Amino acid sequence: MTTMPVDRIPIISVSYNSAELIDELLASVRAHYANPITIIDGSDSDHYRAIEAVCARYADVAFIHFDYNIHHGPGMAWAFQNLDLHGPVLVLDSDVVVLNGGFIESMLTQLRPGMYGVGYTNYVNEGGFDVDYVDGAVRYLHPACMLINIEVVRQWPMPTRHGAPMTAPMLALHRAGMERLIDGVAWLKEDFKVDGVNHYLRHDWQGTVKRVGSYHLDDWEQAAREAASLRLHIQTLLPARLERVVEIGASDGALARAVKGRHPHCDYTAIGIDPHQRDQRKGACNHVLNEDVDALGDDFFRPYAGVDCWVLDQVLERVAHPERLLQRLRKVMAAGSSIVAVVPNAQHWSLQTRLCAGDLRYAETGLLAAGQRRLFSRSTLFALFQQSGFAVAQGLQMLDHPLQNEAVMAALRQLALSVGADPDLAITDAHPTAYILQAIPN
C-alpha cells in the first residue's frame, strides 16, 4: 500500500466537446477532494474554449488542448507518457459523477506495490469485445474509473484508439500470465450497473457519445502512425552511447521516453522553439525550456558542450536563420557528437501539384505548416549542412504519402527534362515527405 497522501494523487480525464460533462465531473470531485486534475482535451474549435473556461473556474485543474480529436486511449497514453506523474494515478471518464467521498481511499487499500491497477473489471475477447465467459477470456480493467501505479503502467503497452482503449495493455498482461497485476473493486461493479446501488459514483455510460455523436478516428490514426514511424526513424540514427541529448523543437515527450527507456541515465533536455508556449510538461525529460531560438547566442549553447546528440525536430524550416543555429551548434560539438535533424521535403510531389494549382494554403501541420519559414529540398538541405561545417553521415526518408499517380509522375518527369534536370532523380526526390539526417562535424 502506498504512503502518498490521498489528496495528492493526480486525476486524469479525457474530454471531447462537452463542457457540461466536465463541469459535472469537476464540481462533484471538488465537493469531496482537492486532488490535482488534468483534463486532456481534443474538442473542436466550437467547444474547447467553453471547456477551458470551465476548467479555469476550479482550483488546481490543468487544461491541455489538442487541435484534433485525440480520443480516449491516445489521450490517456499521452498523459501517461508526458505528464510528470509518479506513484498512484486516478483515471476517470468525463461522464463520471462523484456522489460521496471515500472512494479513492477505498481503492488505495487494494492497490498494492507492483500492481498495474484496480477498478472496474470485466472480461473481453482478444478484439476487446465484452464476453459472458471467463475461461480463455481477457480480464479488462476499465478506464472509466481505475487507480493505477504509473511506473508499472509504463512498462506495458499504452492504451490505443479503440472502443475498448485498454485492450492492448490488458491483452499483453493476459498473454504474459500477469493478470494478477489488476484487481476488481466490488463496490465499483455495483456503482457501474445501470440499475445498481450507487455507493460513491454515477457513470453515464457513453455519455460523451450520447451528447456529441460518434468519434471520428481516421485523422488521428494517420497522424499517430506517422508520428510513431518518425520516432522509430530518429532512434535508428541516434548514437549507441547516449549520456546527454538535447532535443530542439520538442512538442511531444514520446521520443524522450523512448530514449530514456533504452538509456535510463541519459540527461535529456527538450527545448521548445515557441517562447509563448508555456504548457510544456517535463514527462521523461530532465529539463524542459521554451526559447526563441533565433535570439539565442553562443553563451546559451556553451554549457551544452558535452552533448552526445542534438535532435532538431522540424526546426530548421521554422527558424529565421537555420545556418546560424547550425554554426552555433558546430562551435560546441566535440568529435563523436552528432545532429539528427528532421526536415520536411519541399520537393514532395503534393507540394509541386499544389503550387501548379495555386493552392498554397497553410495549415496546422504538414508541408505548409503555418510556422514554416524556409523550404528545403534534398540538395539544398545537404548544402546547408555542408556550408555550416558538417558532413551528412546517414540519411533516411519518410514515405508517408509516396507518389502513385502515373499522370503526375509523367508530368514531373517531362518538367525535369524541359529544364535540363535528371528526370529519374526528380521522381526519386518527389517521394519523401521528410528527410531525417545524421550529420557530424567536419
VMD Tcl script that draws the C-alpha trace (Angstrom):
set ca {
  {0.00 0.00 0.00}
  {1.37 3.41 -0.98}
  {2.04 6.20 1.50}
  {1.13 9.03 -0.93}
  {-1.46 11.36 0.67}
  {-4.87 10.72 -0.88}
  {-5.40 14.38 -1.78}
  {-2.14 14.50 -3.81}
  {-2.99 11.60 -6.14}
  {-3.29 13.11 -9.66}
  {-6.58 12.68 -11.52}
  {-6.62 12.37 -15.33}
  {-9.68 12.68 -17.58}
  {-10.04 12.93 -21.37}
  {-12.71 15.23 -22.78}
  {-14.38 15.77 -26.12}
  {-16.89 18.51 -27.00}
  {-18.87 18.55 -23.73}
  {-18.30 21.39 -21.27}
  {-21.38 20.19 -19.38}
  {-19.82 16.82 -18.57}
  {-16.53 18.35 -17.45}
  {-18.37 20.84 -15.24}
  {-20.31 18.00 -13.60}
  {-17.15 15.95 -13.11}
  {-15.08 18.78 -11.63}
  {-17.86 20.07 -9.37}
  {-18.52 16.60 -8.00}
  {-14.83 15.86 -7.41}
  {-14.23 19.24 -5.75}
  {-17.15 18.66 -3.42}
  {-15.09 15.90 -1.80}
  {-11.45 16.14 -2.91}
  {-8.76 18.76 -3.64}
  {-6.58 16.48 -5.82}
  {-4.72 17.98 -8.82}
  {-6.69 17.29 -12.01}
  {-5.57 17.33 -15.64}
  {-8.11 17.46 -18.46}
  {-6.76 16.16 -21.77}
  {-8.99 17.74 -24.40}
  {-9.44 17.00 -28.09}
  {-12.53 19.14 -28.71}
  {-13.14 21.09 -31.90}
  {-12.92 24.88 -32.14}
  {-16.63 25.32 -31.37}
  {-16.33 23.64 -27.97}
  {-12.86 23.71 -26.46}
  {-12.98 27.35 -25.29}
  {-16.05 26.54 -23.20}
  {-14.30 23.55 -21.62}
  {-11.21 25.67 -20.98}
  {-13.40 28.26 -19.22}
  {-14.99 25.55 -17.07}
  {-11.57 24.26 -16.00}
  {-10.44 27.78 -15.13}
  {-13.21 28.05 -12.53}
  {-11.74 25.26 -10.41}
  {-8.50 25.34 -8.44}
  {-5.59 23.08 -9.41}
  {-7.11 21.97 -12.72}
  {-4.79 21.90 -15.76}
  {-6.33 22.05 -19.24}
  {-4.30 20.60 -22.13}
  {-5.88 21.02 -25.56}
  {-5.07 19.28 -28.83}
  {-6.18 20.71 -32.15}
  {-7.68 17.36 -33.16}
  {-9.80 14.68 -31.53}
  {-7.07 12.83 -29.67}
  {-9.57 10.18 -28.45}
  {-9.77 8.40 -25.14}
  {-6.98 5.84 -25.45}
  {-4.37 8.11 -27.06}
  {-5.33 10.89 -24.63}
  {-4.59 8.63 -21.68}
  {-1.39 7.41 -23.35}
  {-0.22 10.99 -23.88}
  {-0.82 11.80 -20.23}
  {0.92 8.63 -19.01}
  {3.96 9.30 -21.20}
  {4.28 13.08 -20.93}
  {2.98 14.33 -17.58}
  {5.27 14.34 -14.57}
  {3.44 11.50 -12.82}
  {4.70 9.30 -10.01}
  {3.07 6.59 -7.90}
  {-0.71 6.12 -7.97}
  {-2.80 7.97 -10.58}
  {-6.60 8.03 -10.78}
  {-8.25 7.93 -14.21}
  {-11.90 8.95 -14.52}
  {-14.23 9.12 -17.51}
  {-15.52 12.60 -18.26}
  {-19.09 11.37 -17.66}
  {-18.41 10.15 -14.12}
  {-20.07 12.00 -11.21}
  {-18.73 11.62 -7.66}
  {-21.60 11.19 -5.19}
  {-19.67 10.57 -1.97}
  {-16.13 10.88 -0.68}
  {-14.06 7.89 0.38}
  {-13.84 6.04 -2.92}
  {-10.19 6.95 -3.57}
  {-9.29 5.82 -0.06}
  {-11.11 2.53 -0.64}
  {-9.36 1.87 -3.95}
  {-6.00 2.78 -2.44}
  {-6.31 -0.03 0.10}
  {-6.43 -2.53 -2.78}
  {-3.60 -1.04 -4.85}
  {-0.51 -2.90 -3.71}
  {3.05 -2.06 -4.80}
  {3.87 -3.64 -8.15}
  {0.25 -3.87 -9.28}
  {-0.87 -2.38 -12.60}
  {-4.13 -1.05 -11.21}
  {-7.52 -1.62 -9.59}
  {-11.02 -0.60 -10.60}
  {-13.97 -1.92 -12.56}
  {-13.06 -5.19 -14.28}
  {-14.89 -7.40 -16.73}
  {-13.93 -9.88 -19.46}
  {-13.38 -9.31 -23.17}
  {-12.14 -11.34 -26.12}
  {-8.88 -10.53 -27.87}
  {-10.68 -7.99 -30.04}
  {-11.80 -6.05 -26.97}
  {-15.49 -7.02 -27.10}
  {-17.33 -7.98 -23.91}
  {-17.91 -11.71 -23.41}
  {-20.00 -13.67 -20.92}
  {-17.40 -16.38 -20.30}
  {-14.20 -16.45 -18.24}
  {-12.07 -19.37 -19.47}
  {-9.76 -18.06 -22.17}
  {-11.13 -14.52 -21.92}
  {-9.03 -11.43 -21.25}
  {-9.54 -9.67 -17.95}
  {-10.14 -5.99 -18.67}
  {-9.52 -3.03 -16.35}
  {-11.97 -0.34 -17.43}
  {-10.63 3.24 -17.65}
  {-13.95 4.76 -16.54}
  {-12.51 4.58 -13.02}
  {-9.15 2.99 -12.37}
  {-6.39 3.67 -9.86}
  {-3.04 2.73 -11.40}
  {0.62 2.59 -10.45}
  {2.09 4.74 -13.22}
  {5.58 3.20 -13.06}
  {4.06 -0.24 -13.72}
  {1.71 1.07 -16.42}
  {4.68 2.50 -18.34}
  {6.21 -0.98 -18.56}
  {3.31 -2.28 -20.67}
  {1.73 -1.21 -23.99}
  {-0.12 2.09 -23.88}
  {-3.88 2.48 -24.35}
  {-4.83 2.83 -28.00}
  {-7.53 4.19 -30.27}
  {-10.23 1.59 -29.70}
  {-13.78 1.30 -28.41}
  {-12.11 -0.52 -25.51}
  {-8.91 1.55 -25.23}
  {-7.23 -0.63 -22.59}
  {-7.31 -3.71 -24.84}
  {-3.61 -3.56 -25.82}
  {-2.18 -3.46 -22.27}
  {-4.75 -5.95 -20.96}
  {-4.01 -8.38 -23.79}
  {-0.28 -8.06 -23.06}
  {-0.88 -8.80 -19.37}
  {-3.07 -11.77 -20.32}
  {-0.51 -13.26 -22.69}
  {2.26 -12.80 -20.12}
  {0.21 -14.56 -17.44}
  {0.24 -11.39 -15.31}
  {-3.49 -10.71 -14.89}
  {-2.89 -10.80 -11.14}
  {-1.49 -7.27 -11.54}
  {-5.07 -5.96 -11.85}
  {-7.89 -6.33 -9.35}
  {-11.60 -5.56 -9.35}
  {-13.28 -3.28 -6.80}
  {-16.55 -4.83 -5.64}
  {-18.49 -1.64 -4.87}
  {-17.42 -0.13 -8.21}
  {-19.03 -3.01 -10.08}
  {-22.28 -2.19 -8.29}
  {-21.95 1.55 -8.90}
  {-21.48 0.97 -12.62}
  {-24.59 -1.18 -13.04}
  {-27.31 0.67 -14.90}
  {-29.84 -0.04 -12.15}
  {-27.33 -0.70 -9.38}
  {-26.83 0.84 -5.95}
  {-24.56 3.89 -6.13}
  {-22.11 3.86 -3.24}
  {-19.68 6.53 -4.45}
  {-20.06 7.17 -8.18}
  {-22.56 7.52 -11.00}
  {-21.43 6.73 -14.53}
  {-23.41 7.70 -17.63}
  {-22.09 5.00 -19.97}
  {-21.16 6.52 -23.35}
  {-22.18 9.92 -22.02}
  {-19.85 11.76 -24.38}
  {-21.08 9.84 -27.41}
  {-24.71 10.48 -26.49}
  {-24.09 14.22 -26.28}
  {-21.74 14.83 -29.21}
  {-22.14 11.86 -31.56}
  {-19.70 9.15 -32.58}
  {-15.94 9.61 -32.70}
  {-14.10 10.18 -35.99}
  {-10.84 8.27 -35.91}
  {-9.24 8.33 -39.35}
  {-7.30 11.59 -38.95}
  {-5.92 10.60 -35.58}
  {-4.97 7.12 -36.75}
  {-2.99 8.53 -39.67}
  {-1.24 11.17 -37.53}
  {-0.41 8.61 -34.82}
  {1.06 6.14 -37.31}
  {3.20 8.82 -38.91}
  {4.43 10.14 -35.54}
  {5.34 6.64 -34.35}
  {7.18 5.90 -37.60}
  {9.09 9.17 -37.33}
  {10.22 8.38 -33.77}
  {11.50 4.97 -34.85}
  {13.41 6.51 -37.75}
  {15.02 9.07 -35.43}
  {16.02 6.39 -32.94}
  {17.86 4.39 -35.62}
  {20.19 7.36 -36.21}
  {20.97 8.11 -32.56}
  {24.41 7.12 -31.25}
  {24.70 3.82 -29.43}
  {26.09 5.61 -26.38}
  {23.95 8.42 -25.01}
  {24.65 10.36 -21.84}
  {23.32 13.77 -22.88}
  {20.71 14.63 -25.51}
  {19.19 18.00 -26.38}
  {16.04 18.00 -28.49}
  {15.12 21.35 -30.06}
  {11.61 21.83 -31.38}
  {10.22 19.35 -28.87}
  {6.43 19.25 -28.83}
  {5.91 15.66 -27.76}
  {7.65 13.79 -24.93}
  {7.32 10.40 -26.64}
  {10.82 10.49 -28.13}
  {12.32 11.40 -24.76}
  {10.52 8.50 -23.12}
  {11.73 6.09 -25.82}
  {15.33 7.28 -25.41}
  {15.16 7.07 -21.61}
  {13.73 3.58 -21.89}
  {16.95 2.44 -23.57}
  {19.28 4.83 -21.75}
  {17.72 5.43 -18.31}
  {20.63 7.56 -17.07}
  {20.67 9.82 -20.12}
  {20.26 13.54 -19.30}
  {17.55 14.69 -21.72}
  {16.79 18.37 -22.36}
  {13.83 19.45 -24.51}
  {13.77 22.99 -25.91}
  {10.53 24.22 -27.43}
  {11.07 26.93 -30.03}
  {7.92 28.91 -29.24}
  {8.65 31.16 -26.23}
  {4.92 31.80 -25.78}
  {4.05 28.14 -25.39}
  {4.45 27.58 -21.67}
  {2.39 24.41 -21.48}
  {5.28 22.01 -21.95}
  {5.31 19.12 -19.45}
  {8.51 17.62 -18.13}
  {7.45 14.00 -18.53}
  {10.52 11.82 -19.13}
  {12.74 14.85 -19.82}
  {15.21 16.03 -17.21}
  {14.85 19.65 -18.32}
  {12.23 21.50 -20.40}
  {12.78 25.01 -21.81}
  {10.88 27.29 -24.18}
  {13.08 29.69 -26.11}
  {13.16 31.98 -29.11}
  {15.89 30.02 -30.87}
  {16.76 32.88 -33.22}
  {17.57 35.06 -30.22}
  {19.96 32.58 -28.61}
  {23.66 33.44 -28.75}
  {26.83 31.47 -28.16}
  {26.52 31.95 -24.39}
  {23.36 29.85 -24.31}
  {24.91 26.91 -26.15}
  {28.30 26.90 -24.41}
  {27.15 24.84 -21.34}
  {25.99 22.10 -23.72}
  {29.49 21.29 -24.98}
  {29.26 17.68 -23.72}
  {26.04 16.76 -25.54}
  {26.26 13.47 -27.45}
  {23.43 14.24 -29.85}
  {21.31 17.23 -30.85}
  {17.86 16.31 -32.20}
  {16.45 19.06 -34.42}
  {12.83 18.01 -34.86}
  {11.35 20.14 -37.68}
  {13.28 23.21 -36.57}
  {15.48 24.29 -39.47}
  {12.49 25.21 -41.62}
  {10.89 27.24 -38.80}
  {13.75 29.49 -37.66}
  {14.79 32.69 -39.42}
  {18.45 31.75 -39.73}
  {18.98 27.95 -39.79}
  {22.62 28.37 -40.81}
  {23.33 30.42 -37.66}
  {21.78 27.73 -35.46}
  {23.92 25.03 -37.07}
  {27.06 27.17 -36.81}
  {26.46 27.76 -33.10}
  {25.98 24.05 -32.53}
  {29.13 23.33 -34.52}
  {31.17 25.52 -32.13}
  {30.22 23.44 -29.06}
  {30.17 19.97 -30.62}
  {33.05 17.64 -29.86}
  {34.36 14.85 -32.03}
  {31.97 11.92 -31.83}
  {28.87 14.05 -31.29}
  {26.18 14.36 -33.94}
  {23.00 16.06 -35.07}
  {19.85 14.19 -36.08}
  {17.57 16.55 -37.99}
  {14.03 16.07 -39.31}
  {13.18 18.41 -42.20}
  {10.09 18.37 -44.47}
  {10.77 17.89 -48.17}
  {9.64 20.92 -50.18}
  {10.11 18.91 -53.39}
  {7.36 16.46 -52.38}
  {5.04 15.77 -55.30}
  {1.95 17.02 -53.41}
  {3.53 20.44 -52.86}
  {4.53 20.63 -56.52}
  {0.98 19.88 -57.63}
  {-0.45 22.39 -55.17}
  {1.92 25.03 -56.49}
  {0.78 24.22 -60.02}
  {-2.85 24.66 -58.97}
  {-2.14 27.79 -56.91}
  {-3.41 26.02 -53.79}
  {-0.80 27.26 -51.28}
  {-2.93 27.31 -48.15}
  {-1.17 26.98 -44.82}
  {-2.34 24.51 -42.16}
  {-1.53 23.49 -38.60}
  {0.68 20.63 -39.76}
  {2.19 19.25 -42.93}
  {4.41 20.60 -45.68}
  {2.83 24.05 -45.41}
  {2.61 24.34 -41.65}
  {1.82 27.87 -40.50}
  {5.10 28.29 -38.59}
  {7.31 27.34 -41.52}
  {9.74 29.99 -42.82}
  {12.07 28.03 -45.10}
  {11.64 25.38 -47.78}
  {14.32 22.71 -48.29}
  {14.82 20.10 -50.95}
  {17.28 17.25 -50.51}
  {20.05 19.10 -52.33}
  {19.58 22.44 -50.53}
  {19.38 20.64 -47.19}
  {22.68 18.88 -47.82}
  {24.21 22.19 -48.90}
  {23.01 23.88 -45.68}
  {24.84 21.33 -43.52}
  {27.99 21.33 -45.61}
  {28.21 25.13 -45.59}
  {27.72 25.13 -41.80}
  {30.68 22.83 -41.11}
  {29.05 19.39 -41.18}
  {29.17 16.21 -43.22}
  {25.97 14.21 -43.72}
  {26.85 10.73 -42.45}
  {23.50 8.95 -42.88}
  {20.04 9.74 -44.11}
  {16.56 8.24 -44.04}
  {13.37 9.12 -45.86}
  {9.83 9.41 -44.52}
  {7.49 8.00 -47.18}
  {4.09 8.67 -45.65}
  {2.47 9.74 -48.95}
  {4.50 8.31 -51.86}
  {3.78 9.29 -55.46}
  {1.49 6.69 -57.06}
  {-0.28 8.77 -59.71}
  {1.18 7.81 -63.08}
  {-0.04 11.00 -64.76}
  {1.63 13.21 -62.16}
  {4.80 11.14 -62.39}
  {4.91 11.58 -66.18}
  {4.31 15.34 -65.85}
  {7.13 15.75 -63.31}
  {9.46 13.70 -65.49}
  {8.67 15.89 -68.50}
  {9.12 19.08 -66.46}
  {12.56 17.88 -65.31}
  {13.59 17.15 -68.90}
  {12.41 20.57 -70.07}
  {14.72 22.36 -67.60}
  {17.69 20.05 -68.08}
  {17.32 18.16 -64.79}
  {17.69 14.43 -64.25}
  {14.12 13.05 -64.59}
  {14.83 9.90 -62.56}
  {16.27 11.94 -59.70}
  {13.35 14.37 -59.89}
  {10.91 11.48 -59.38}
  {13.03 9.97 -56.60}
  {13.16 13.28 -54.74}
  {9.41 13.82 -55.12}
  {8.54 10.79 -52.95}
  {9.81 11.58 -49.41}
  {7.57 13.57 -47.10}
  {10.59 14.45 -44.97}
  {14.28 13.70 -44.59}
  {15.98 12.54 -41.41}
  {19.69 13.23 -41.50}
  {22.57 12.38 -39.20}
  {25.30 14.99 -39.50}
  {28.74 15.07 -37.86}
  {31.26 17.91 -37.55}
  {33.70 18.15 -40.46}
}
mol new
graphics top color blue
foreach p $ca { graphics top sphere $p radius 0.5 }
foreach p [lrange $ca 0 end-1] q [lrange $ca 1 end] { graphics top cylinder $p $q radius 0.2 }
display resetview
